[in-house]
Each structure stands twice: as C-alpha cells, then as structure tokens.
Amino acid sequence: MFDLYAFATPNSVKVTIALEELELPYTLHGVNVRKGEQTTPEFLALNLNGKVPVLVETEQAFSLTESAAILVFLAEKTGRLFPKVRSNARTDCVRAFLHRGKPHAPCPRHGSGEKPVRGWK
C-alpha cells in the first residue's frame, strides 16, 4: 500500500498514472501548492524540499520524492514498465524516465526574452 502526496501537476500526474497502470493500491493525499500546503511542518517532514509528489510505502515506512525516481522505483518493484535485464533497451528506458521526470519550467534566462527550451528530439 502506498500513500501519494500530490497536486494537479504534470509530475504528480505521471506517478498517479503509473500507480493506476500497475494496479497498485494507494491513497491519494491532496497537497494544494497554491495555498502553500507544501510548506507545512507535516509535509516538510516527508520532503524537506517542499515539492510534490511524494510516495510513501506504508508497510516499509519508506518515502521517495522526485517523479522520475518514483517511476523507476515502481518499475523495478513490479518488474513492469521497462526491461529487467541490463541492456541498451533498459538504458534507453531509464533515460526516457529521467527526461520525462524533469520539470519543464522556463529557464533562468527567460526574463531576457529568450524562449525556454522544451523537450528534445
């Protein structure tokens, strides 16, 4: 059983989709970042960075942050979503997970009028 602390953000949604696709039981706890709920002492005890999502494995009292790390953890725990054997295909899957887990926010120079770079080819 898992507890997922999340808000309606792309990175939180990725984890929710993975939990649903893997048919893993979880309880969703909404963390409204617009109201600053990620800065409460209770939430900061889960993630000092004050970011969502946070996944807690309740049986193991284990928590994990960062959506890409959570996706890799779930894939390895279930043996699904990417190849089990170390190979080019597995490496390519890890690369894709890590790329997809990055926040796509404007780069620091965005105020300079430059367009942020999004995605890759």
Secondary structure as UniProt FT lines:
FT   STRAND          2..6
FT   HELIX           10..21
FT   TURN            22..23
FT   STRAND          26..30
FT   HELIX           33..35
FT   HELIX           37..39
FT   HELIX           41..46
FT   TURN            48..49
FT   STRAND          54..57
FT   TURN            58..61
FT   STRAND          62..65
FT   HELIX           67..78
FT   HELIX           88..100
FT   HELIX           108..112
//
